């Protein structure tokens, strides 16, 4: 029925678009700097605003660099999970 068509035709063909949209949304929200600063008035803490505050307000560049590496490692881990998800969904779609 419809469920079988969804999982065998529609979902496998939609995987590239779903992955592209999800990874793009993740990258934009994770690296957002100007929007949280302007809307939050400097009160909203994100990784990018914290790196800026630690690096340029406190001049603690080693801590800012460490926070940047933590953010990079987190991004790589999330993208690796995306990759694992893609592989499992591709196995479902291929016969």
Secondary structure, DSSP 8 states (H G I E B T S, - for coil): -HHHHIIIIIHHHHHHHHHHHHHHHHHHHHT--HHHHHHHTT-S--HHHHHHIIIIIS--HHHHHHHHHHHHHHHHHHHHHHHHHHHHHHHHH--
